[in-house]
Amino acid sequence: MAKSPEYYMQRCLDLASNGRGKVSPNPLVGCVLVREDEIIGEGFHEVFGGPHAEVNAFDSLHVEEVLTNATLFVNLEPCSHHGKTPPCADLIIKSQIPQVVIGMTDPNPLVSGKGVQRLREAGIQVIEDVLTEECQVLNRRFIVNQTENRPYIILKWAQSADGFIDPVRSAHEKGIKWITGPEAQELTHGWRADEDAILVGRKTVEIDNPSLTVRAVEGKNPIRIIIDPKQVLSREKSVFNDLAPTIVLATEGPERENVIVLPASDSWLQDQLKNVLALGIGSLIVEGGAHTLHEFIRLGLWDEARILTGTGTFGGGIQAPTIEGNLREDFTIGPDKVQVYSKL
Ligand SMILES: NC(=O)c1ccc[n+]([C@@H]2O[C@H](COP(=O)([O-])OP(=O)(O)OC[C@H]3O[C@@H](n4cnc5c(N)ncnc54)[C@H](OP(=O)(O)O)[C@@H]3O)[C@@H](O)[C@H]2O)c1
């Protein structure tokens, strides 16, 4: 029995996933070439600025194959504009493939639908919207980058069983107070490695002195972003070590390397996030503290919230934020509880 379009689209998604952590802020894209119900070529977008999935799929063909009875499957609409590489729609037309199956259209309103139009005008039969939801979930970071002009934002915090993110401290009491166990640390370090950057507020750096790196698992350190409006933090703090680049978002003070200064305004955070995306940072995990998290929540600048709840109580301290979203995941890790919400 012939395999379904969903079968081949799932193969595209599996291939596309191999680009995770390497292509951002470009999309994750996989492509397969099918003839007589058999995959004859496949490829994915492997590295930012590198060849697109369609190009790699054509390149994977061992010999000059005849494609006049083949079908191309791809999880994202082929591009029709000249970017870092020539338009994939043109490459497909040149190959004489008669049929193309697409998972989702390009979310960028400026190009959406143009690739499909170009293919149809060349006489190619285009089938759209196969496994669309799965395609959108895989490329949710890219969709937010394109439609909201900011990085995809994941809020993350750990709270005590009675709802505090930090206990009452004396003015001189510094250092991280652990709320959750080593299993949760492994999980959250994996989350850090998955995203382009990690962000915290000035007071978290001052009080906890975290390094914001990935230590409990293998993986790349995200770029560190600190909101330090008046540039008061000492460069001796661990976030300024050389384990990863660190960017400071400020409202005043000198323009220096890796410091983005924008005068305070109502749209300051949105404007800074546009700057962050322009640096090629497509996703951001915001790890606190409370003030910083509240600002992102107040302005609706979030896509996911990941909340870890430990077993101990503090009896007082800094109150954890509250958030309204759709509960997507609810599980335990070691003794701790994890809840994942999405805004939509
Ligand atoms: N349990 C957890 O998951 C977790 C995680 C991180 C931190 N914490 C705890 O949280 C505490 C720190 O939290 P916090 O709420 O006091 O401080 P914070 O959020 O770490 O830092 C707040 C400061 O950051 C700057 N800032 C943040 N967002 C801004 C914005 N949108 N616009 C302008 N400035 C902004 C301001 O600096 P200026 O005052 O200089 O203007 C603000 O006072 C620490 O005790 C730490 O232990 C807990």
The ligand as a MOL file (V3000), in Angstrom:
LIG
                    3D

  0  0  0     0  0            999 V3000
M  V30 BEGIN CTAB
M  V30 COUNTS 48 52 0 0 0
M  V30 BEGIN ATOM
M  V30 1 N 13.7430 30.9610 41.9680 0
M  V30 2 C 14.1060 31.4130 40.8050 0
M  V30 3 O 13.8100 30.8170 39.7600 0
M  V30 4 C 14.9070 32.6700 40.7120 0
M  V30 5 C 15.5300 33.0130 39.5050 0
M  V30 6 C 16.2350 34.2070 39.4410 0
M  V30 7 C 16.2990 35.0110 40.5530 0
M  V30 8 N 15.7100 34.6470 41.7110 0 CHG=1
M  V30 9 C 15.7720 35.5150 42.8870 0
M  V30 10 O 15.1600 36.7340 42.5320 0
M  V30 11 C 15.7560 37.7740 43.2850 0
M  V30 12 C 15.9680 38.9390 42.3710 0
M  V30 13 O 14.7260 39.2970 41.8190 0
M  V30 14 P 14.2490 40.7710 41.7570 0
M  V30 15 O 12.8280 40.7570 41.3500 0
M  V30 16 O 14.5820 41.4200 43.0630 0 CHG=-1
M  V30 17 O 15.2080 41.4120 40.6610 0
M  V30 18 P 15.5850 41.0660 39.1400 0
M  V30 19 O 14.3440 40.8350 38.3850 0
M  V30 20 O 16.6540 40.0710 39.1010 0
M  V30 21 O 16.2380 42.4460 38.7230 0
M  V30 22 C 15.4330 43.5940 38.7420 0
M  V30 23 C 16.1870 44.7460 38.1650 0
M  V30 24 O 16.5120 44.5140 36.8080 0
M  V30 25 C 16.2910 45.6890 36.0460 0
M  V30 26 N 15.1500 45.4170 35.1510 0
M  V30 27 C 14.5520 44.2340 34.9460 0
M  V30 28 N 13.5810 44.3230 33.9950 0
M  V30 29 C 13.5850 45.6120 33.5880 0
M  V30 30 C 12.8290 46.3300 32.6340 0
M  V30 31 N 11.8950 45.7370 31.8750 0
M  V30 32 N 13.0630 47.6310 32.4990 0
M  V30 33 C 13.9990 48.2430 33.2310 0
M  V30 34 N 14.7720 47.5940 34.1500 0
M  V30 35 C 14.5620 46.3080 34.3220 0
M  V30 36 C 16.0350 46.7980 37.0710 0
M  V30 37 O 17.3130 47.2480 37.4570 0
M  V30 38 P 17.5750 48.6890 38.1400 0
M  V30 39 O 17.0210 48.5820 39.5190 0
M  V30 40 O 19.0540 48.8310 38.1220 0
M  V30 41 O 16.8590 49.7270 37.3210 0
M  V30 42 C 15.3580 46.0060 38.1710 0
M  V30 43 O 15.3990 46.6260 39.4340 0
M  V30 44 C 17.0230 37.2370 43.8620 0
M  V30 45 O 16.8350 37.1270 45.2520 0
M  V30 46 C 17.1700 35.8720 43.2680 0
M  V30 47 O 17.6480 34.9630 44.2050 0
M  V30 48 C 15.0220 33.5070 41.8170 0
M  V30 END ATOM
M  V30 BEGIN BOND
M  V30 1 1 1 2
M  V30 2 2 2 3
M  V30 3 1 2 4
M  V30 4 1 4 5
M  V30 5 2 4 48
M  V30 6 2 5 6
M  V30 7 1 6 7
M  V30 8 2 7 8
M  V30 9 1 8 9
M  V30 10 1 8 48
M  V30 11 1 9 10
M  V30 12 1 9 46
M  V30 13 1 10 11
M  V30 14 1 11 12
M  V30 15 1 11 44
M  V30 16 1 12 13
M  V30 17 1 13 14
M  V30 18 2 14 15
M  V30 19 1 14 16
M  V30 20 1 14 17
M  V30 21 1 17 18
M  V30 22 2 18 19
M  V30 23 1 18 20
M  V30 24 1 18 21
M  V30 25 1 21 22
M  V30 26 1 22 23
M  V30 27 1 23 24
M  V30 28 1 23 42
M  V30 29 1 24 25
M  V30 30 1 25 26
M  V30 31 1 25 36
M  V30 32 1 26 27
M  V30 33 1 26 35
M  V30 34 2 27 28
M  V30 35 1 28 29
M  V30 36 1 29 30
M  V30 37 2 29 35
M  V30 38 1 30 31
M  V30 39 2 30 32
M  V30 40 1 32 33
M  V30 41 2 33 34
M  V30 42 1 34 35
M  V30 43 1 36 37
M  V30 44 1 36 42
M  V30 45 1 37 38
M  V30 46 2 38 39
M  V30 47 1 38 40
M  V30 48 1 38 41
M  V30 49 1 42 43
M  V30 50 1 44 45
M  V30 51 1 44 46
M  V30 52 1 46 47
M  V30 END BOND
M  V30 END CTAB
M  END
